[in-house]
Amino acid sequence: QVQLVESGGGLVQAGGSLRLSCAASGSIFSIGAMGWYRQAPGKQREWVAAITSRGDTNYADSVKDRFTISRDNAKNTVYLQMNSLKPEDTAVYYCNADAKTGWLRTDNYWGQGTQVTVSS
């Protein structure tokens, strides 16, 4: 099993910044792609950003040029630096990762979520 634990959420004023962290732990053989999703009340969960094991990144248009995803493979951690935050960024942010606990089996894991609230 692999556990993803998120931290760094909170309340911030519009235009401010937050840095989210997600640390993976457990019987990890390797971690593949990692990403961030978010879900606002009454809305479907949407993809925000992704990063491959090699460090290639991709972003949703709504956060491009404002958010930066990165990872530290030695720490099994993925980050989301969020700048120029807007009220519409308010949501619960979830970490997601593909991970192997052995040579063959790949499973997808979710973190518990961390609340980000941006005041107007």
N, C-alpha and C positions, 0 to 999 in steps of 0.2 A: 504493500500500500504506500501511496504517496500523499502527503498532506501539503496543502498550500495555505500559507498564513499571510494575510494582507495587513498592512499598517500604513499610517500616514494620512488617512482621511480626516476631515474636520470641516469647520466653518471658515470661510474666507470671503473677503469682500470682492466684488467684481473688479477685474483687472489684476487681482493678486495671483499668487502661485501656490501650488502644493506639489509635493513629491510623494508618490505612492510606492510602496515596496511590497514585494511578494516573495517570500522565502519558501522553497520546497524542502521537505524533509521526509525521511523514511528510507526504505530499502531501495534506493535509486541506483539503477545501472547507468542510465543516461537520460537526459532531458532533451527533447526535440524542440519544436516550435513552442513559443510562449506568447501569450497575448492578454489584452485587456478588453473587457466588455463592460457595458453599463446598462442599468435599467432604472428608468424613472417611474414613479407611481402611475399605474394605469397604462403603462406602455410596455411593449415587448423589449426584451433584451437586445441590444444592438452591439455590434462589433466596433471597437474603437481603434485598436492598433495591434500589430503582430510583429514578432521578430523571430527569425530562424536561428538555429543553433550556430550558424556562421555569422550572424549579426546583421543580416539583411532585414530591412524594416519596411512596413507598409502601414498606411493610416487611412481612416475614414476621412472623407472630404471635410466633414464638420470640425475636425480637430487638426487638420493638416496645417503646418507652420506655427501651431501653438503648443502642441504636445510632442514630447520626445520619448520614445520607448528605448530602453537599453537593458543589458543584462550583464551579469557577472557570473560566468559559468563556474568559477572556483567557489563561489558562495551559493550556487544554485538559486540565484535571486534575479528577478526581473523588476525593473523600475518603470514608472511613468511620471515624467516631469511635465507638469501642467502649468503653463503660463497663460497670461491674458485670459483668465477664467471669466466665463459669462454665466449668468443665471441659468441658461439652458443647459449648462454642463452639470447641473445638480442631478445627482443620481447615486445609486449604489453601484460601486465599481467592483467588478469581479476579475480575479486573475484566472487564467486558463493555461494549461500546459499539457503537452503530450510527453509521456514518460514511459520508460521501460524499467521493470524490476528484474528483468532477465534478458537474454539475448534476443528472443523472438517476440514476446508479448508487448504490445504497445497499448496503453490505455490513456484516456483523456480525463483530466482532473480539473476540478473547480475549487476556488477558494471560497471562504465564507462571505465575502463581500465587505466593503468598507464604505461608509457614507461620506459623500462629498456634497457640501451645501455651499452654494455661491449666492451671497446676498446682493441685491440690486441697490 
